[in-house]
Each structure stands twice: as structure tokens, then as C-alpha cells.
Amino acid sequence: MRPVTPLLTVDAIIELPDGNIVLVERKYPPMGWAIPGGFVDPGESLADAVRREALEETSLNTEVISIFHVYSKPWRDPRGDTVSVVYYCRADGEPVGGDDAAKAVAFSPDRLPDKMAFDHRMILHQFFEWKRTGIKPSVEE
């Protein structure tokens, strides 16, 4: 019997030239606003997966800058255990929701939406702290 392992996902923190961050409103449960992302397909690299997911959900071609952090706590996705590699990306243009995103909207870092899915509010707060101080989250996050 094959052991059950967490599913691998990627998320793209997309920063626009004005400093706003692109979020998507989810079409399917769990509902709320989220960092664009999704599951890695078999045979796909992580960088290709994050670019594909960002394009599908926001219509933006993103430049992958770096891996921001990896999140793996079992409680982070109510649908089942996932490990998410979160990338820092940049893009130009106006986001448009697509695929499983009802909407894609750019938000100011100090005006994030109230209802956010998963642990994405915490991830964004850690990202903004890193941008401000240069200190990334601990490996325990």
C-alpha cells in the first residue's frame, strides 16, 4: 500500500509596479480571497506551475523573482494536507479572473480584503514583513 502524502501546490504573490498585490476571489470552496495558485501537474516544474497558475487565474504573465517560503502545516487547507511553495513574482497589467478565480483584483498591502482563504493572510503579512525588514519567516511556519 502506498503511503498518503501531502499534495504539492504553488502560490504566486504577484506584485505590480505600484506595489499592489494581486489576489483572486475563489469560485469554489473554501471561499474567500486568496493568493493565486494551485496544484502542480505531473511532469511540471514548480516555476512552470506557478507561472501557469498565475496566468490561468489572473491573465497576467508573471516574472518569477524568487521562492519566498514553503508552507506545510497540516491544517492549512481544509480539503486535505498540502505543501505550498510560495513564490515572489512581478507583473504588469490589469488582472482579470479566470479558471477557478471568480475575480482577480490588485489590493494595496494595507487594505487586504476581510475574508481570506487558507492561511493566506498570515503568508501576506510575513511577505510584507520580509519586504520591510529582509527577514523571512522561520522554518517552523
N, C-alpha and C positions, 0 to 999 in steps of 0.2 A: 504494500500500500504506500502510495506517495504521500509524504507529509504535506499539510496545508501550509503555504507560506503567504506572507502579505503580498498584495498586488502592487506593482510599480507604477507610479504616476509622476507627472511633471507639472509644474506650475510656472507661469511667466509673470513676474512683476514687471509690467511694461511702463516705463517712464517716458512721457512725452517731453518735447523741448521746453515746455513751460513748467515742468516739474510735476504736473498732474500724473496720476496713476490710473491705468485703465482697469476697470472691474466689469464683470459680467453679471447680469441678473439671471439666475438659473431657471430653466424651463421645467426641470424635473427635480423631485425631492433628492436630497434635502434642499429646501427652498432658501432663498436669500441671495445676497451679492457675494461674489467670490472672485478670487484671482483666476484669470483664465488658465485652463489646464485640463488634463485628462490622462487617460491610461496610455502607456507605451505599448505600441503594437509589436508583435514578434518580428524580429529581424530589423528593428528600427533603433537607431542610436538615440540617446537621451536628448542630444542637441537637435536632431531632426524632429523628434517627437514634440519638443517644446515649441519649435517654430511652426509645425503643422497645427498643433492645438491652438496656438495664438492666432494663426491665420483663419482657421475654421470658426473660432468664436468671436473674433474682433474685426476681421477683414484687414488686419494690419500685418505687413511684412516686418518682422522684428529682427533686430540685430542682437544676438546673444552676447552679452558682455562678460558674465561670469556666473558660476554657481554661487548662489547666496548661501544656502544652507540645506541640510537634509532633515526631514521631519519623519519620525517613525513611531510615536507613541500610539499604542493600540486603540485608544479611544477617539482618535482624531477624525474618523469617518464613520458615521452610524451605519453605513452599508456593509462594513467589514474592514479588516485591517489593511492599511496601505502604507507604503513608504513613498514619500514625495520628495523629489529633488526640485528645489525651488531655484529658479534662475532669475538673475537681474538682466533685463532686456531694455532696449530702447527702440522707439519707432516714431515715425512722423505720420500725420494724417488724422482723419476723423474716424474713430472706431464705430463699427456697425455690427450689431449682434448677428450671429449665425450659428448653425449647427444646434447644439443644445443650450445656447445662450439666447434668452428672450431679448436682451438688450446688452449693449456694450457702451459704457459711459466713462468719461475721464473725470476723476474726482481729485480735488485738492487734498493733500495729505492731512490737513486739519479739518476736513469736512467729509469724513468717510460716512457711508450710509449706516443707519442704525442696525438693520437686520443683515448680518453677515453669516455665511455658511461655514461649516467646519471650524477650524482653528485659524481662519484667515485674518481676523482682526489682530490676533496676537502676532502672527507672522509679519503683517504690515507694520505693527508697532516696532518689532525687532528690526525690520528693514530700515525704518526711518531713524531708529537709534544708531544703527550701523552707519548710515549716511551722515549723521550728525557727528558721531564720535570715532568712527573707524573700528568699533568693537563689534564683532559678530557674536551671535548667541552662543552659549556654551554647548558642548556636545550632548548635554542632557536634555536639551529642548526637543 
